[in-house]
């Protein structure tokens, strides 16, 4: 499938594949930059499915980060994402919202989380998420374990170095 002629449809129909590709690229980019900073004692653990509210665990020294990834297209209009309350139970939980180009280049990053060692900021008071599909009566049921986090609650970054500093602190 040609990304130039069918990019929008491809991204929609293959969103799970797109998210896996973006996750792999992020991990590769992060490990390369850590290597360049002479950081080689990093662990990366992948979740089979995100029942705990996270996709990936990265650890460096005593810092353990449970990361939930979200992706959006550059120029897209996504005003929010949904996140599990379970992520608050994990040490140093965070959300990295990656903005990608149609060619899946990582364009920029959005960050929601606390400093290394701190849990995810409390999201319980945020709007309760709803299912994307309606039931037979046309009603979208609430998802009581999920919250909607608006884009303006995220910090924006243009480089992987800024994300790594948020994940692990100073690498100098």
DSSP file (Angstrom, degrees, kcal/mol; ACC not computed):
  #  RESIDUE AA STRUCTURE BP1 BP2  ACC     N-H-->O    O-->H-N    N-H-->O    O-->H-N    TCO  KAPPA ALPHA  PHI   PSI    X-CA   Y-CA   Z-CA
    1    1 A X              0   0    0      0, 0.0     2,-0.6     0, 0.0     3,-0.0   0.000 360.0 360.0 360.0 130.0    0.0    0.0    0.0
    2    2 A X     >  -     0   0    0      1,-0.2     4,-2.3     2,-0.0     3,-0.3  -0.670 360.0-154.2 -82.5 118.8    1.4    3.3   -1.0
    3    3 A X  H  > S+     0   0    0     -2,-0.6     4,-0.8     1,-0.2    -1,-0.2   0.809  92.8  58.1 -61.6 -30.9    1.6    5.8    1.9
    4    4 A X  H  4 S+     0   0    0      1,-0.2    -1,-0.2     2,-0.2     3,-0.2   0.900 116.9  29.7 -68.2 -40.7    1.4    8.7   -0.5
    5    5 A X  H  4 S+     0   0    0     -3,-0.3    -2,-0.2     1,-0.2    -1,-0.2   0.723 136.3  23.9 -94.5 -22.2   -1.9    7.7   -2.0
    6    6 A X  H  X S+     0   0    0     -4,-2.3     4,-2.5     1,-0.1     5,-0.2  -0.016  78.1 127.5-134.3  32.5   -3.6    5.9    0.8
    7    7 A X  H  X S+     0   0    0     -4,-0.8     4,-2.5     2,-0.2     5,-0.2   0.904  74.2  48.3 -60.0 -47.8   -1.9    7.3    3.9
    8    8 A X  H  > S+     0   0    0      1,-0.2     4,-1.9     2,-0.2    -1,-0.2   0.945 115.9  43.5 -61.1 -49.5   -5.1    8.3    5.9
    9    9 A X  H  > S+     0   0    0      1,-0.2     4,-3.1     2,-0.2     5,-0.3   0.911 113.1  52.7 -62.6 -42.9   -6.8    4.9    5.3
   10   10 A X  H  X S+     0   0    0     -4,-2.5     4,-2.1     1,-0.2    -1,-0.2   0.910 108.9  49.1 -60.2 -44.3   -3.6    3.0    6.0
   11   11 A X  H  < S+     0   0    0     -4,-2.5    -1,-0.2    -5,-0.2    -2,-0.2   0.878 115.7  44.0 -65.1 -37.5   -3.1    4.7    9.3
   12   12 A X  H >< S+     0   0    0     -4,-1.9     3,-1.0    -5,-0.2    -2,-0.2   0.943 117.3  43.0 -71.6 -49.1   -6.7    4.1   10.4
   13   13 A X  H 3< S+     0   0    0     -4,-3.1     3,-0.2     1,-0.3    -2,-0.2   0.788 124.5  35.4 -70.0 -27.8   -6.9    0.5    9.2
   14   14 A X  T 3X S+     0   0    0     -4,-2.1     4,-2.7    -5,-0.3    -1,-0.3  -0.188  73.3 133.5-119.8  40.1   -3.5   -0.5   10.6
   15   15 A X  H <> S+     0   0    0     -3,-1.0     4,-2.4     1,-0.2     5,-0.1   0.843  73.0  52.9 -63.8 -34.7   -3.4    1.7   13.8
   16   16 A X  H  > S+     0   0    0      2,-0.2     4,-2.1    -3,-0.2    -1,-0.2   0.932 111.4  45.9 -66.8 -44.2   -2.2   -1.2   15.9
   17   17 A X  H  > S+     0   0    0      2,-0.2     4,-2.6     1,-0.2    -2,-0.2   0.924 111.8  52.9 -61.5 -44.0    0.7   -1.9   13.6
   18   18 A X  H  X S+     0   0    0     -4,-2.7     4,-2.6     1,-0.2    -2,-0.2   0.922 108.9  49.3 -57.4 -45.2    1.5    1.8   13.4
   19   19 A X  H  X S+     0   0    0     -4,-2.4     4,-2.3     1,-0.2    -1,-0.2   0.885 110.7  49.8 -64.6 -38.2    1.6    2.0   17.2
   20   20 A X  H  X S+     0   0    0     -4,-2.1     4,-2.5     2,-0.2    -1,-0.2   0.915 111.3  49.2 -65.8 -42.2    4.0   -1.0   17.4
   21   21 A X  H  X S+     0   0    0     -4,-2.6     4,-2.7     2,-0.2    -2,-0.2   0.946 112.1  48.2 -60.8 -47.8    6.3    0.6   14.8
   22   22 A X  H  X S+     0   0    0     -4,-2.6     4,-2.7     1,-0.2    -2,-0.2   0.900 111.0  51.3 -61.2 -41.4    6.3    3.9   16.6
   23   23 A X  H  X S+     0   0    0     -4,-2.3     4,-2.5     2,-0.2    -1,-0.2   0.927 111.3  47.2 -61.7 -45.0    7.1    2.1   19.9
   24   24 A X  H  X S+     0   0    0     -4,-2.5     4,-2.6     2,-0.2    -2,-0.2   0.908 112.7  48.9 -63.3 -42.5   10.0    0.2   18.4
   25   25 A X  H  X S+     0   0    0     -4,-2.7     4,-3.0     2,-0.2     5,-0.2   0.922 111.2  50.6 -63.7 -43.1   11.4    3.4   16.8
   26   26 A X  H  X S+     0   0    0     -4,-2.7     4,-3.1    -5,-0.2     5,-0.2   0.943 111.4  47.4 -59.5 -48.2   11.1    5.2   20.1
   27   27 A X  H  X S+     0   0    0     -4,-2.5     4,-2.9     1,-0.2     5,-0.2   0.928 113.8  48.0 -60.7 -45.2   12.9    2.5   22.0
   28   28 A X  H  X S+     0   0    0     -4,-2.6     4,-2.3     2,-0.2    -1,-0.2   0.928 114.3  45.7 -60.6 -46.1   15.6    2.3   19.3
   29   29 A X  H  X S+     0   0    0     -4,-3.0     4,-2.4     2,-0.2    -2,-0.2   0.916 114.3  48.9 -63.4 -42.9   16.1    6.1   19.3
   30   30 A X  H  X S+     0   0    0     -4,-3.1     4,-2.5    -5,-0.2    -2,-0.2   0.931 112.8  46.6 -63.8 -46.2   16.1    6.2   23.1
   31   31 A X  H  X S+     0   0    0     -4,-2.9     4,-2.4    -5,-0.2    -1,-0.2   0.879 111.4  52.3 -65.5 -37.1   18.6    3.4   23.5
   32   32 A X  H  X S+     0   0    0     -4,-2.3     4,-2.2    -5,-0.2    -1,-0.2   0.935 111.9  45.4 -62.8 -45.9   20.8    5.0   20.8
   33   33 A X  H  X S+     0   0    0     -4,-2.4     4,-1.2     2,-0.2    -2,-0.2   0.895 112.5  50.9 -66.2 -38.9   20.8    8.4   22.6
   34   34 A X  H  <>S+     0   0    0     -4,-2.5     5,-3.3     2,-0.2     3,-0.4   0.916 109.4  51.4 -62.9 -41.7   21.4    6.7   26.0
   35   35 A X  H ><5S+     0   0    0     -4,-2.4     3,-2.0     1,-0.2    -2,-0.2   0.914 107.1  53.0 -58.4 -44.1   24.4    4.9   24.4
   36   36 A X  H 3<5S+     0   0    0     -4,-2.2    -1,-0.2     1,-0.3    -2,-0.2   0.763 107.7  51.3 -65.2 -24.5   25.7    8.2   23.1
   37   37 A X  T 3<5S-     0   0    0     -4,-1.2    -1,-0.3    -3,-0.4    -2,-0.2   0.279 122.7-111.3 -90.3   8.9   25.5    9.5   26.7
   38   38 A X  T < 5S+     0   0    0     -3,-2.0     2,-0.7     1,-0.2    -3,-0.2   0.755  72.8 141.7  64.4  28.0   27.4    6.4   27.8
   39   39 A X      < +     0   0    0     -5,-3.3    -1,-0.2    -6,-0.2    -2,-0.2  -0.891   8.2 150.9 -99.2 111.4   24.4    4.9   29.6
   40   40 A X        +     0   0    0     -2,-0.7     2,-0.4     1,-0.1    -1,-0.1   0.417  49.5  82.0-121.5  -1.7   24.4    1.2   28.9
   41   41 A X        +     0   0    0      2,-0.0    20,-0.8     0, 0.0     2,-0.4  -0.332  62.1 127.9-103.8  52.7   22.7   -0.2   32.0
   42   42 A X  E     -A   60   0A   0     -2,-0.4     2,-0.4    18,-0.2    18,-0.2  -0.859  43.6-153.4-106.5 140.6   19.1    0.4   30.9
   43   43 A X  E     -A   59   0A   0     16,-2.4    16,-2.2    -2,-0.4     2,-0.5  -0.912   4.3-164.0-112.8 143.8   16.5   -2.3   30.8
   44   44 A X  E     -A   58   0A   0     -2,-0.4     2,-0.4    14,-0.2    14,-0.2  -0.991   8.1-177.6-127.3 122.7   13.5   -2.4   28.5
   45   45 A X  E     -A   57   0A   0     12,-3.1    12,-3.1    -2,-0.5     2,-0.4  -0.977  13.3-148.2-122.9 132.8   10.5   -4.7   29.3
   46   46 A X  E     -A   56   0A   0     -2,-0.4     2,-0.4    10,-0.2    10,-0.2  -0.830   9.6-134.8-105.4 137.5    7.5   -5.0   27.1
   47   47 A X        -     0   0    0      8,-2.3     3,-0.1    -2,-0.4    -2,-0.0  -0.713   7.9-142.7 -86.0 136.3    4.0   -5.7   28.3
   48   48 A X  S    S-     0   0    0     -2,-0.4     2,-0.3     1,-0.3    -1,-0.1   0.903  88.8  -7.6 -64.6 -40.4    2.0   -8.3   26.3
   49   49 A X  S    S-     0   0    0      5,-0.1     2,-1.3    -3,-0.1     3,-0.4  -0.971  78.7-108.6-151.6 157.7   -1.1   -6.2   26.8
   50   50 A X    >   +     0   0    0     -2,-0.3     3,-1.7     1,-0.2     5,-0.1  -0.242  61.9 136.7 -91.8  52.2   -1.7   -3.2   28.9
   51   51 A X  T 3  S+     0   0    0     -2,-1.3    -1,-0.2     1,-0.3    35,-0.1   0.783  79.0  51.4 -62.0 -26.2   -3.9   -4.6   31.6
   52   52 A X  T 3  S-     0   0    0     -3,-0.4    -1,-0.3     2,-0.3    37,-0.2   0.355 124.8-103.3 -92.3   5.2   -1.8   -2.5   34.1
   53   53 A X  S <  S+     0   0    0     -3,-1.7     2,-0.3     1,-0.3    31,-0.3   0.547  90.2  92.7  88.6   6.8   -2.2    0.7   32.1
   54   54 A X        -     0   0    0     -5,-0.1    -2,-0.3     1,-0.1    14,-0.3  -0.923  53.4-161.4-134.7 159.6    1.2    0.6   30.5
   55   55 A X  S    S+     0   0    0     12,-3.1    -8,-2.3    -2,-0.3     2,-0.3   0.702  77.3  16.8-103.7 -31.0    2.9   -0.6   27.3
   56   56 A X  E     -AB  46  67A   0     11,-1.9    11,-3.5   -10,-0.2     2,-0.5  -0.986  56.2-147.3-149.0 148.2    6.6   -0.6   28.3
   57   57 A X  E     -AB  45  66A   0    -12,-3.1   -12,-3.1    -2,-0.3     2,-0.4  -0.988  16.8-176.8-118.7 129.8    8.8   -0.5   31.3
   58   58 A X  E     -AB  44  65A   0      7,-2.3     7,-3.2    -2,-0.5     2,-0.4  -0.990   4.9-173.1-122.8 134.7   12.2    1.2   31.1
   59   59 A X  E     +AB  43  64A   0    -16,-2.2   -16,-2.4    -2,-0.4     2,-0.3  -0.975  13.2 175.6-130.7 146.6   14.6    1.2   34.0
   60   60 A X  E >   -AB  42  63A   0      3,-2.3     3,-2.1    -2,-0.4     2,-0.2  -0.929  69.0 -40.4-146.6 117.0   17.9    2.9   34.7
   61   61 A X  T 3  S-     0   0    0    -20,-0.8   107,-0.0    -2,-0.3     0, 0.0  -0.467 126.7 -21.0  61.8-128.2   19.6    2.6   38.0
   62   62 A X  T 3  S+     0   0    0     -2,-0.2     2,-0.5    -3,-0.1    -1,-0.3   0.411 115.4 103.0 -92.4   1.9   16.9    2.8   40.7
   63   63 A X  E <   -B   60   0A   0     -3,-2.1    -3,-2.3   105,-0.1     2,-0.5  -0.764  48.0-175.7 -91.8 124.6   14.4    4.5   38.4
   64   64 A X  E     -B   59   0A   0     -2,-0.5     2,-0.5    -5,-0.2    -5,-0.2  -0.980   5.2-166.4-121.3 118.9   11.7    2.3   37.0
   65   65 A X  E     -B   58   0A   0     -7,-3.2    -7,-2.3    -2,-0.5     2,-0.7  -0.923  11.6-159.2-111.3 122.0    9.3    3.9   34.5
   66   66 A X  E     -B   57   0A   0     25,-0.7    28,-2.2    -2,-0.5     2,-0.5  -0.901  25.4-161.6 -94.7 117.7    6.0    2.4   33.5
   67   67 A X  E     -Bc  56  94A   0    -11,-3.5   -12,-3.1    -2,-0.7   -11,-1.9  -0.875  19.0-162.6-113.7 129.5    5.2    4.1   30.1
   68   68 A X  E     - c   0  95A   0     26,-2.4    28,-2.4    -2,-0.5     2,-0.4  -0.949  20.0-150.6-102.7 125.1    1.9    4.3   28.3
   69   69 A X  E     + c   0  96A   0     -2,-0.5     2,-0.3    26,-0.2    28,-0.2  -0.766  16.6 178.9 -97.0 141.8    2.4    5.3   24.6
   70   70 A X  E     - c   0  97A   0     26,-2.1    28,-3.3    -2,-0.4     2,-0.4  -0.970   9.9-158.6-132.0 149.7   -0.1    7.2   22.6
   71   71 A X  E     + c   0  98A   0     -2,-0.3     2,-0.3    26,-0.2    28,-0.2  -0.973  12.8 171.8-132.0 148.7    0.3    8.3   19.0
   72   72 A X  E     - c   0  99A   0     26,-2.0    28,-2.9    -2,-0.4     2,-0.3  -0.970  36.2-101.6-145.4 158.4   -1.2   11.0   16.8
   73   73 A X  E >   - c   0 100A   0     -2,-0.3     3,-2.4    26,-0.2     5,-0.2  -0.600  42.8-102.3 -81.2 141.3   -0.5   12.3   13.3
   74   74 A X  T 3  S+     0   0    0     26,-3.3    -1,-0.1     1,-0.3     3,-0.1  -0.410 113.3  21.2 -58.2 134.6    1.3   15.6   12.9
   75   75 A X  T 3  S+     0   0    0      1,-0.2    -1,-0.3    -2,-0.1    26,-0.0   0.428  97.6 138.5  81.8  -1.7   -1.2   18.2   12.1
   76   76 A X    <   -     0   0    0     -3,-2.4    -1,-0.2     1,-0.1    -4,-0.0  -0.181  57.3-130.9 -72.5 170.2   -4.0   16.1   13.6
   77   77 A X        +     0   0    0     -3,-0.1     2,-0.2     2,-0.0    -1,-0.1   0.208  48.8 145.9-109.8  14.0   -6.7   17.4   15.7
   78   78 A X        -     0   0    0     -5,-0.2     3,-0.1     1,-0.2    -2,-0.0  -0.350  22.4-177.6 -58.0 120.7   -6.6   15.0   18.7
   79   79 A X        +     0   0    0     -2,-0.2    72,-3.0     1,-0.1    73,-0.3   0.539  61.9   3.2 -97.8  -9.6   -7.5   17.2   21.7
   80   80 A X  E     -F  150   0B   0     70,-0.3     2,-0.3    71,-0.1    70,-0.2  -0.976  57.5-140.6-163.2 170.2   -7.1   14.4   24.3
   81   81 A X  E     -F  149   0B   0     68,-2.0    68,-2.9    -2,-0.3     2,-0.4  -0.880  23.1-119.3-132.7 167.7   -6.1   10.8   25.0
   82   82 A X  E     -F  148   0B   0     -2,-0.3     2,-0.3    66,-0.2    66,-0.2  -0.898  30.0-176.9-110.0 141.7   -7.5    8.2   27.4
   83   83 A X  E     -F  147   0B   0     64,-2.5    64,-2.9    -2,-0.4     2,-0.2  -0.985  25.7-112.5-139.8 149.5   -5.5    6.6   30.2
   84   84 A X  E >   -F  146   0B   0     -2,-0.3     3,-1.2   -31,-0.3     4,-0.3  -0.554  14.2-136.9 -80.3 140.3   -6.1    3.9   32.7
   85   85 A X  G >  S+     0   0    0     60,-2.8     3,-1.7     1,-0.2     4,-0.4   0.769 100.8  74.5 -62.4 -25.6   -6.3    4.7   36.4
   86   86 A X  G >  S+     0   0    0     59,-0.4     3,-1.4     1,-0.3     4,-0.4   0.762  79.9  70.5 -61.2 -25.2   -4.1    1.7   37.0
   87   87 A X  G X  S+     0   0    0     -3,-1.2     3,-1.0     1,-0.3    33,-0.4   0.786  88.4  64.0 -64.1 -25.2   -1.1    3.6   35.7
   88   88 A X  G <  S+     0   0    0     -3,-1.7    -1,-0.3    -4,-0.3    -2,-0.2   0.739  95.5  59.6 -68.9 -21.4   -1.2    5.7   38.9
   89   89 A X  G <  S+     0   0    0     -3,-1.4     2,-0.2    -4,-0.4    -1,-0.2   0.602  90.2  87.7 -81.2 -11.8   -0.4    2.5   40.9
   90   90 A X  S X  S-     0   0    0     -3,-1.0     3,-1.3    -4,-0.4    30,-0.5  -0.615  91.2-100.6 -90.8 146.4    2.9    2.0   39.1
   91   91 A X  T 3  S-     0   0    0      1,-0.3   -25,-0.7    -2,-0.2    28,-0.1  -0.480 102.6  -7.6 -65.7 128.5    6.1    3.5   40.3
   92   92 A X  T 3  S-     0   0    0     -2,-0.3   -26,-0.3    25,-0.2    -1,-0.3   0.848  87.6-174.4  55.2  40.4    6.9    6.6   38.1
   93   93 A X    <   +     0   0    0     -3,-1.3    21,-0.6    -6,-0.3     2,-0.3  -0.327   8.9 167.6 -61.6 147.4    4.1    6.0   35.7
   94   94 A X  E     -cD  67 113A   0    -28,-2.2   -26,-2.4    19,-0.2     2,-0.5  -0.980  31.1-130.7-156.9 163.7    4.0    8.3   32.7
   95   95 A X  E     -cD  68 112A   0     17,-2.8    17,-2.1    -2,-0.3     2,-0.6  -0.987  12.9-165.6-123.1 128.6    2.4    8.9   29.3
   96   96 A X  E     -cD  69 111A   0    -28,-2.4   -26,-2.1    -2,-0.5     2,-0.7  -0.961   5.3-163.9-114.2 114.9    4.4    9.7   26.2
   97   97 A X  E     -cD  70 110A   0     13,-2.6    13,-2.4    -2,-0.6     2,-0.5  -0.885  11.8-158.4-100.8 112.0    2.2   11.0   23.4
   98   98 A X  E     -cD  71 109A   0    -28,-3.3   -26,-2.0    -2,-0.7     2,-0.5  -0.808   6.2-150.7-101.4 128.2    4.3   10.7   20.2
   99   99 A X  E     -cD  72 108A   0      9,-2.8     8,-2.9    -2,-0.5     9,-1.4  -0.853  22.7-171.4 -97.4 126.0    3.4   12.8   17.2
  100  100 A X  E     -cD  73 106A   0    -28,-2.9   -26,-3.3    -2,-0.5     6,-0.2  -0.827  21.0-124.6-121.0 155.3    4.3   11.2   13.9
  101  101 A X    >   -     0   0    0      4,-2.1     3,-2.3    -2,-0.3   -26,-0.0  -0.421  43.3 -96.9 -83.4 168.6    4.5   12.1   10.2
  102  102 A X  T 3  S+     0   0    0      1,-0.3    -1,-0.1     2,-0.1   -29,-0.0   0.782 129.4  55.6 -57.2 -25.2    2.6   10.0    7.6
  103  103 A X  T 3  S-     0   0    0      2,-0.1    -1,-0.3   -99,-0.0   -99,-0.0   0.347 122.1-110.3 -88.1   6.4    5.9    8.3    7.0
  104  104 A X    <   +     0   0    0     -3,-2.3     2,-0.4     1,-0.3    -2,-0.1   0.751  65.0 152.0  68.6  29.1    6.1    7.4   10.7
  105  105 A X        -     0   0    0      1,-0.0    -4,-2.1   -80,-0.0     2,-0.7  -0.731  55.4-112.0 -81.7 138.5    9.0    9.7   11.5
  106  106 A X  E     +D  100   0A   0     -2,-0.4    -6,-0.2    -6,-0.2     3,-0.1  -0.632  41.7 175.5 -75.5 114.0    8.8   10.8   15.1
  107  107 A X  E     -     0   0A   0     -8,-2.9     2,-0.3    -2,-0.7    -7,-0.2   0.905  55.4 -26.5 -89.8 -48.9    8.0   14.5   14.8
  108  108 A X  E     -D   99   0A   0     -9,-1.4    -9,-2.8    51,-0.0     2,-0.3  -0.946  57.3-124.8-160.2 175.7    7.5   15.6   18.5
  109  109 A X  E     -DE  98 157A   0     48,-2.9    48,-3.1    -2,-0.3     2,-0.4  -0.947   4.8-156.3-134.0 148.6    6.6   14.4   21.9
  110  110 A X  E     -DE  97 156A   0    -13,-2.4   -13,-2.6    -2,-0.3     2,-0.4  -0.973  18.1-156.0-122.1 144.4    4.1   15.2   24.6
  111  111 A X  E     +DE  96 155A   0     44,-2.8    44,-2.6    -2,-0.4     2,-0.4  -0.962  18.3 174.7-127.3 133.2    4.7   14.3   28.2
  112  112 A X  E     +D   95   0A   0    -17,-2.1   -17,-2.8    -2,-0.4     2,-0.3  -0.945  44.6  78.4-135.0 116.0    2.4   13.7   31.2
  113  113 A X  E     -D   94   0A   0     -2,-0.4   -19,-0.2   -19,-0.2     7,-0.1  -0.945  67.8 -89.5 168.1 174.7    4.0   12.4   34.4
  114  114 A X        -     0   0    0    -21,-0.6     3,-0.1     4,-0.3     6,-0.1  -0.340  55.4 -70.2 -97.9-177.2    6.0   13.4   37.4
  115  115 A X  S >  S-     0   0    0      1,-0.2     3,-2.5    -2,-0.1    -1,-0.2  -0.242  74.2 -67.3 -65.9 163.0    9.7   13.5   38.1
  116  116 A X  T 3  S+     0   0    0      1,-0.3    -1,-0.2    50,-0.1     3,-0.1  -0.294 127.5  22.7 -52.9 131.6   11.7   10.3   38.3
  117  117 A X  T 3  S+     0   0    0      1,-0.3     2,-0.3   -53,-0.2    -1,-0.3   0.180 102.4 103.9  94.6 -16.5   10.6    8.4   41.4
  118  118 A X  S <  S-     0   0    0     -3,-2.5    -4,-0.3   -27,-0.1    -1,-0.3  -0.735  71.5-116.9 -97.8 147.9    7.2   10.1   41.6
  119  119 A X        -     0   0    0     -2,-0.3   -31,-0.1   -27,-0.2   -28,-0.1  -0.220  45.9 -74.1 -73.1 170.2    3.9    8.5   40.6
  120  120 A X        -     0   0    0    -30,-0.5    -1,-0.2   -33,-0.4     3,-0.1  -0.377  63.0 -95.4 -57.0 137.9    1.7    9.7   37.8
  121  121 A X        -     0   0    0    -28,-0.1     2,-0.2     1,-0.1    -1,-0.1  -0.254  54.9 -85.0 -54.6 149.4   -0.2   12.8   38.8
  122  122 A X        +     0   0    0      1,-0.2    -1,-0.1    -3,-0.1     3,-0.1  -0.396  50.0 172.1 -64.3 123.5   -3.6   12.0   40.1
  123  123 A X    >   +     0   0    0     -2,-0.2     3,-1.8    -3,-0.1    -1,-0.2   0.321  47.0 105.2-112.8   4.5   -6.1   11.7   37.2
  124  124 A X  T 3  S+     0   0    0      1,-0.3    -1,-0.1   -39,-0.1   -39,-0.0   0.807  78.9  53.0 -59.3 -31.2   -9.1   10.5   39.2
  125  125 A X  T 3  S+     0   0    0     -3,-0.1    -1,-0.3     2,-0.0     3,-0.1   0.524  89.6 101.9 -84.4  -4.1  -10.9   13.8   39.0
  126  126 A X  S <  S-     0   0    0     -3,-1.8    23,-0.1     1,-0.2     3,-0.1  -0.299  91.0 -69.2 -75.5 165.5  -10.6   14.1   35.2
  127  127 A X        -     0   0    0     21,-0.4    21,-2.6     1,-0.1     2,-0.3  -0.238  52.5-114.4 -56.9 135.5  -13.5   13.3   32.9
  128  128 A X  E     -G  147   0B   0     19,-0.2    19,-0.2    -3,-0.1    16,-0.1  -0.568  34.3-122.8 -72.9 132.2  -14.5    9.6   32.8
  129  129 A X  E     -G  143   0B   0     17,-1.9    14,-3.3    14,-0.6     2,-0.3  -0.314  20.9-145.5 -73.7 157.8  -13.8    8.1   29.3
  130  130 A X  E     -G  142   0B   0     12,-0.3    12,-0.2    14,-0.0    11,-0.1  -0.879  26.7 -94.3-120.3 156.1  -16.5    6.5   27.2
  131  131 A X        -     0   0    0     10,-2.8    -1,-0.0    -2,-0.3    12,-0.0  -0.330  29.3-131.4 -61.7 150.8  -16.3    3.6   24.8
  132  132 A X  S    S+     0   0    0      2,-0.1     2,-0.4     8,-0.0    -1,-0.1   0.789  90.1  60.0 -77.0 -27.5  -15.8    4.6   21.2
  133  133 A X  S    S-     0   0    0      8,-0.1     8,-0.4     6,-0.0     2,-0.1  -0.832  82.2-130.4-105.9 141.4  -18.6    2.4   19.9
  134  134 A X        -     0   0    0     -2,-0.4     6,-0.2     6,-0.2    -2,-0.1  -0.466  21.4-117.0 -83.5 157.4  -22.2    2.8   21.0
  135  135 A X    >   -     0   0    0      4,-2.6     3,-2.2    -2,-0.1    -1,-0.1  -0.116  48.7 -77.2 -79.3-173.1  -24.3   -0.1   22.2
  136  136 A X  T 3  S+     0   0    0      1,-0.3    -1,-0.1     2,-0.1    -2,-0.1   0.756 134.1  53.5 -60.7 -25.1  -27.5   -1.3   20.4
  137  137 A X  T 3  S-     0   0    0      2,-0.2    -1,-0.3     0, 0.0     3,-0.1   0.391 120.4-108.1 -90.5   3.4  -29.4    1.7   21.8
  138  138 A X  S <  S+     0   0    0     -3,-2.2     2,-0.4     1,-0.3    -2,-0.1   0.590  76.4 133.1  83.3  10.9  -26.8    4.2   20.5
  139  139 A X        -     0   0    0     -6,-0.0    -4,-2.6     0, 0.0     2,-0.7  -0.812  52.3-139.4-100.4 134.0  -25.4    4.9   24.0
  140  140 A X        -     0   0    0     -2,-0.4    -6,-0.2    -6,-0.2     2,-0.1  -0.818  25.6-135.3 -90.8 117.5  -21.7    5.0   24.6
  141  141 A X        -     0   0    0     -2,-0.7   -10,-2.8    -8,-0.4     2,-0.1  -0.358  19.3-108.6 -72.9 149.7  -21.0    3.4   27.9
  142  142 A X  E     - G   0 130B   0    -12,-0.2     2,-0.6    -2,-0.1   -12,-0.3  -0.419  14.9-143.7 -73.3 152.9  -18.6    4.9   30.4
  143  143 A X  E >   - G   0 129B   0    -14,-3.3     3,-2.4     3,-0.2   -14,-0.6  -0.853  15.2-169.4-115.2  90.0  -15.3    3.3   31.1
  144  144 A X  E 3  S+     0   0B   0     -2,-0.6    -1,-0.1     1,-0.3   -14,-0.0   0.682  82.8  53.8 -61.2 -19.6  -14.9    3.9   34.9
  145  145 A X  E 3  S+     0   0B   0     -3,-0.1   -60,-2.8   -61,-0.1   -59,-0.4   0.360 101.4  73.4 -94.5   5.7  -11.3    2.9   35.0
  146  146 A X  E <   -F   84   0B   0     -3,-2.4   -17,-1.9   -62,-0.2     2,-0.3  -0.925  61.1-163.8-121.9 144.8  -10.3    5.3   32.2
  147  147 A X  E     -FG  83 128B   0    -64,-2.9   -64,-2.5    -2,-0.4     2,-0.5  -0.922  20.7-124.0-125.5 153.4   -9.9    9.0   32.2
  148  148 A X  E     -F   82   0B   0    -21,-2.6     2,-0.6    -2,-0.3   -21,-0.4  -0.852  23.7-165.7 -95.7 124.1   -9.6   11.6   29.5
  149  149 A X  E     -F   81   0B   0    -68,-2.9   -68,-2.0    -2,-0.5     2,-0.0  -0.954  16.7-134.7-114.4 118.4   -6.5   13.8   29.6
  150  150 A X  E >   -F   80   0B   0     -2,-0.6     3,-2.0   -70,-0.2   -70,-0.3  -0.329  18.7-115.7 -74.5 153.6   -6.6   16.9   27.5
  151  151 A X  G >  S+     0   0    0    -72,-3.0     3,-1.9     1,-0.3   -71,-0.1   0.817 111.4  65.9 -56.3 -35.0   -3.7   17.9   25.3
  152  152 A X  G 3  S+     0   0    0    -73,-0.3    -1,-0.3     1,-0.3   -72,-0.1   0.597  91.4  64.0 -70.7  -7.5   -3.1   21.1   27.4
  153  153 A X  G <  S+     0   0    0     -3,-2.0     2,-0.3     2,-0.1    -1,-0.3   0.552  91.6  84.3 -85.6  -9.2   -2.1   19.0   30.4
  154  154 A X  S <  S-     0   0    0     -3,-1.9     2,-0.3    -4,-0.3   -42,-0.2  -0.689  76.8-130.5 -95.2 144.9    0.9   17.6   28.5
  155  155 A X  E     -E  111   0A   0    -44,-2.6   -44,-2.8    -2,-0.3     2,-0.4  -0.748  27.0-133.6 -85.8 142.6    4.3   19.3   28.2
  156  156 A X  E     -E  110   0A   0     -2,-0.3     2,-0.3   -46,-0.2   -46,-0.2  -0.823  24.6-179.2-103.7 138.8    5.6   19.4   24.6
  157  157 A X  E     -E  109   0A   0    -48,-3.1   -48,-2.9    -2,-0.4     3,-0.0  -0.968  23.8-159.6-134.4 149.9    9.1   18.5   23.5
  158  158 A X  S    S+     0   0    0     -2,-0.3     2,-0.3   -50,-0.2    -1,-0.1   0.508  74.4  51.0-103.2  -8.0   10.9   18.5   20.2
  159  159 A X  S  > S-     0   0    0      1,-0.1     4,-1.2   -50,-0.1     3,-0.3  -0.940  71.8-129.0-136.0 155.0   13.6   16.0   21.0
  160  160 A X  H  > S+     0   0    0     -2,-0.3     4,-2.7     1,-0.2     5,-0.2   0.808 108.1  65.3 -65.4 -30.7   14.2   12.6   22.5
  161  161 A X  H  > S+     0   0    0      1,-0.2     4,-2.1     2,-0.2    -1,-0.2   0.899  99.9  50.2 -60.6 -40.8   16.8   14.1   24.8
  162  162 A X  H  > S+     0   0    0     -3,-0.3     4,-1.6     2,-0.2    -1,-0.2   0.885 111.4  48.7 -64.5 -38.3   14.1   16.2   26.6
  163  163 A X  H  X S+     0   0    0     -4,-1.2     4,-2.4     2,-0.2    -2,-0.2   0.916 109.6  51.8 -66.7 -43.5   12.0   13.0   27.0
  164  164 A X  H  X S+     0   0    0     -4,-2.7     4,-3.0     1,-0.2     5,-0.4   0.875 107.3  53.1 -62.8 -37.2   14.9   11.0   28.4
  165  165 A X  H  X S+     0   0    0     -4,-2.1     4,-2.3     1,-0.2    -1,-0.2   0.894 110.3  47.6 -64.4 -38.6   15.6   13.8   30.9
  166  166 A X  H  < S+     0   0    0     -4,-1.6    -2,-0.2     2,-0.2    -1,-0.2   0.875 115.5  46.4 -68.0 -36.5   12.0   13.6   32.0
  167  167 A X  H  < S+     0   0    0     -4,-2.4    -2,-0.2    -5,-0.1    -1,-0.2   0.950 135.7   5.8 -68.3 -48.8   12.2    9.8   32.2
  168  168 A X  H  < S-     0   0    0     -4,-3.0    -3,-0.2     1,-0.4    -2,-0.2   0.443  96.2-121.4-121.7  -3.5   15.5    9.5   34.1
  169  169 A X  S  < S-     0   0    0     -4,-2.3    -1,-0.4    -5,-0.4    -2,-0.1  -0.453  71.0  -3.9  85.6-167.4   16.7   13.0   35.1
  170  170 A X        -     0   0    0      1,-0.1    -5,-0.0    -2,-0.1    -4,-0.0  -0.340  52.7-167.1 -63.5 134.6   20.0   14.4   34.1
  171  171 A X              0   0    0      1,-0.2    -1,-0.1    -2,-0.1    -2,-0.0   0.338 360.0 360.0-102.2   4.4   22.2   12.0   32.1
  172  172 A X              0   0    0      0, 0.0    -1,-0.2     0, 0.0    -2,-0.1   0.480 360.0 360.0 -73.1 360.0   25.3   14.1   32.3
